[in-house]
Amino acid sequence: MLKIENINVYYGNIHAVKNVSFEVVQGEIVTLIGANGAGKSTILKTISGLLRSQSGKISFMDKDISSTEAYKLTLCGLSHVPEGRRIFQQLTVEENLEMGGYMRSKEEIRETMEDVYQKFPRIRERKQQIAGTLSGGEQQMLAIGRSLMSQPKLIMMDEPSMGLAPVLVQQIFDIIQELNEAGTTILLVEQNALMALSIAHRGYVLETGKVVLSANAKELLNNDEVKKAYLGG
């Protein structure tokens, strides 16, 4: 479904992503793990057109999207839940969801919004509330709900558990699994490597902008180097 081939991304003179290649097969949860500064978020931003790779190729559904503008990628079926949630703080919950479906018809928005409310009853309860007044967990649910409004085939999630209490972290990961079981493919970037690998099918380990290890999630959970570096073992 998604294929990344030898991408290289720079911030000025800093070579942030170095010849990275990986793929995501339809129906999978694939996770990218690594320390802060490893290049995980940069890779997601590059896939979603917010940054550009100086070389290599990004393909989605067998189409080269390396130069596609970010806003057009939602029409292709690609959605991005950014780090820090990035909801529209001054708008209501419902207005945030409408923004997520801005390229679709009013009828499609209404139908999909009802689906989102069924998945997130707490968001329904707060649909007229200003989004910036929601709790951290509710804001993360809203960010995921907004991404679903474009009815994506693949959702990229960047640090969905960041800053959340443990009970909410479990809830968010349950939601990610449920979305996947319902047919959505997911590319997950997450500092909480243990949680990410516990729900993922496969994983890639990044260090200083390079993929240094890839395997199915169970193998990575049992890998001594991964345990020592990321799992506190």
N, C-alpha and C positions, 0 to 999 in steps of 0.2 A: 504493500500500500504506500509506504513512504521509504524512499531510498536516498541516503546521503552518501555522496562519493567525493572523498578527498577535498573537503572544504577547508579554506584558510581564511580566518577573519582577524582583522587588525583593528586596534584602537590607536590611531596615530602610528607610532613606532612599535607599539606593543603587539606581539604576535599572540593573540588570545586563544585561537583555535587552530590546531596544526594538523593538517591532513587527516581530518576526522571522517570516518566512514562507518555507517551502520544502517540497519533497516528495521522497519516495523511491519510485521505481517498483519493482515486484516484479522480482527478479533482478539488481538493480543493486548496485554498491558506490558509495555517495555519501560524500564526505568533506567535513568542515567544517574549514577551516584558518584560522589567525589567531594573533596574538601571545598571550602569557599575559595573562589578564584580559579577553579579547575576548568571553567569554560561552559558549564552546564546551561546557565541562563542565556549566555551569548549564542549558543547553538539554537535554542528555541527561538530567540529573536531573529536569527538568520533564516530559519525555516519559514517564519511567519512574515518575512519581508521587511522587518523593522531595521535590520542590518543587512549588509551585502557581503557575500564571500568574494574574495579576490580571485578564487579559482575553484574548480570542482563543479559539481552538479547536484541539484536537489530535485528529485522527482516525486510527484504525488499522483497516485492512480495512473501511472504510466505517462504522466505529462510533466515536462520540464517546467518547474515553477521558480527556477533560480532568479529570474528577473521580473517575476510577477509582482505588481503592486500589492501592498498588504491588504487593502480593503477588498481587492478582488478575490483573495484566497478564501474568504467566507463563502463565496458562491461556489468554489470548488469543493467545499465540504470540510475545510480545515478551520479549527477554532483554537484560540489561545487564552488560557486563564493565567494572567501574568502574576509574577511575584508581587506580593503586597496588595493583591486583589484588584486595585485600581478601579473600584466602582466609582460612579458619579456621585460624589458625596452630597451635593446639594439637591439632587433629584430624588423623587420617591422610589421605593422599591419597584413599583409597577413601571415607572418611567425608565428605570435602568433596564428592565426586561425588554421594554419596547425598543430601546436603543440596540439591544442585542439582535433584534430581528429587523433592523431598519431597511434591509434590502428585500423584504418579503411583503406580501399583501397583508391588508388588515385582517382578513379572515384567517390567514395562516398564522399571523401573530397571535390572534385570539385563541386558536386551537392549541398552539404550542405552549402558550402561557398557562393554559389550564393543565397541560401535562406537567409543566414545571411546578405548579402549585401542588399537584398531587404528590410529586416527588419530595417537595419541601413544604410541608404543612405550616411550618413556622414562618416561612416567607409569605404564605398566603395571609396569615394573621396580621402581618405587618406591611401589607401591600401599599397602604397610603402613608406609611412612615418615611421620613427623610432618611435616606440610606446611610448617611454619615452618623446617625444616632444608633445604628444597630451594633450589637456586640460583635467581637471579632469572628466568632463562629458563624453568626448570621450573615456577616458580610462575605465570608468565604462561600457559604451556600448561595448567596445572591450572585457572586462572581461565576460560580459554576452554572447556576440557572441561566444567567445572561448568555453564557457560551452555548447553552443548549438551544437558545432561541433561533439560531441559524440552522438547526437540525444538522449538526456536523457528522461526518463519517469518522473523523479523528479529532480528539481533543488533546491539546498539549497543556499540561498543568505544571506550573512552576511554583514549587514550595507551598503546596496547599495547607500543610500543617503548621506553617511558621507562626509563632506567637500564640498558639492555641493551647488551652488546658488539655491534659491527657485524655479526659473523657470526650472532649470534642474532636481530638485527633482521631480517636477510634471511630467516631461517627462519620468524619469526613472520609476516612479510608473505606468504611462500609459503603458509603455513597459511591465512591469510585468503583468498587467491585460490582455494585448493583448496575451502574451504567454500563460497565463492560459486559456483564451477563445479559443485558438487554440489547447488546449488539454494537456498542460504541467502542472503537479502538482507542487506546490511550497511550500517550507518551508522557511519562511522569518524571519530573525532576524533583528530587526530595533529599533534604539533609538527613531526615530520619531514615537511614538506610535499612534498618531492621524492619520497619513497617512497610517500606516500599518493596523490599525483596519478598516479604511475606505474602503480598498480593500479586506480584508481577509474575509473568511467564518467563521473561528473560531480562538480563541486565547488562549494562556496559559500565565499566569503571573508568573514570577520567582522572588524569593527573596532569597538571600544568598544560592543559589544552590538548592532550592526546588521549586516545583510547588505549589503555594498557591491559585491559582484560575484558573478555566477554564470555558469557555462559548462561545456561538457564539459571533461574533465580535460586533454586534449591542448591545447585552447585556453589553459587556465590555465597549463600548463607553458611555453607560448610567449609569454605575456603579459609585457611588459616590466616593468610595475609589480609583478606577482606575483614575477617573477624577482628584482627588486631588493629587495623586502621580505622574501621568505620562502625564496628558493632560492639566495641568495648569488651572484646573477648581476648 
